Amino acid sequence: MARLPISRAALSSRLGMMAEAGLMRRDPPEAKRAQYVLTDAGQALKPTFDAMKNWSGRHLFEGNETPDW
């Protein structure tokens, strides 16, 4: 797994907020190390995030290339 440019504490906090909002769920829920999976509500936002990624590629990054997050 590639390292992300974010601290573990910040990542855990943000994943928890998305889970509380119903956008993601932990699998398995009580495991120390869990995988986060998009819920149906999270999947419904995918076109919006794709549009934002495309916009940022055109307006914020050189050569229409967005970072490979």
C-alpha angles and dihedrals in degrees: 000000000000120000115251124219091245133085119253090242093054092045092049091048094050094045089050092051091051090049091050089050090054095246096113139018132207116242111228094018100213101034120120089230113034137170118237115224128190115248122217088269090053092048089052089061094054095094089052093051091046090053091050091050091050092048092050090049090056098041110024108032132055117250094015089278120139122199113272097246 
